[in-house]
Amino acid sequence: PEKRPQQQTMMDATEQALKDKMHLMVSAPTGTGKTAASLYPAIYHAYANQKKIFFVTSKTTQQNIVHETILPIAEQGFNFRALYLRAAENMCANDVYFCHEAHCSYAKDYHDRLLDSNIISELLKEYILQPDIIYDNAVKQTLCPFEVSLDLSFHVDVLVGDFNYVFDPSVYLRRLFAKKDYSDWILIIDEAHNLYDRGMNYLSPQLQKEKVTSLINQNKDKKSKVFKDLTKALKEIDSILHDLNLEGEIHFAGRQYFEADLNIQSWDSGLYLYEQAFIKYLIQKIKKR
């Protein structure tokens, strides 16, 4: 209803940054109203200049605040649409999360069946597109809910989702970032201080020996060839980790961390064995339901 002085200061700075096509970093205490103070001028600027907004957060609770901020604008009849993205695994309608046409009726012939349906036009009658609405409509037509949400992303003005969709090299939205010119997008990074740790995790995968050992112990006595193949692959990886552990004890005694030169050929061999065994394991799970 009323702008706080701090919000007005932030809105003025945001508006100026958008006009000048500059980056802007804002620091303000909790409760200042940063979400509204960034979104309002961004929506105004985007609407006037045919641009789109990508609002990324590190927590689902922050997405709820975005929803509370956008809803009053939509309720006033402002002609724009917002789409909330949910992780593929959490949008999966299959009994096993395994994205392959051969094993998922929702993915099979998806593009042909999407064209035959009217799901996109029907969903676009909504101004706020929440994951549950997309999921329910997609499942009714046996279409992959996550793929439907991605196809909807081309038709909306505001996208709201996790940091991953922009910054994670393995899951970022390739269909949006395939081109080199992003000048038609405004990116708002909420609670950007959380991006530091998240960024390190994206680029620094971890593998714990305890987990590998635990998986071996869980599966080593199972009779099925699938589990024998899995255990064999895991033992190869465990052997590599054991050798690294010995190197640490001999050359870096008393050190919490140490760097080592990895034998990439051995790692690739172990990974290849594991991937082969794991795919067979997933197929067996699907066949046996």
Summary of the structure (lengths in Angstrom):
residues: 289
radius of gyration: 23.9
end to end distance: 53.6
largest distance: 69.9
contacts: 762
relative contact order: 0.11
helix: 58%
strand: 7%
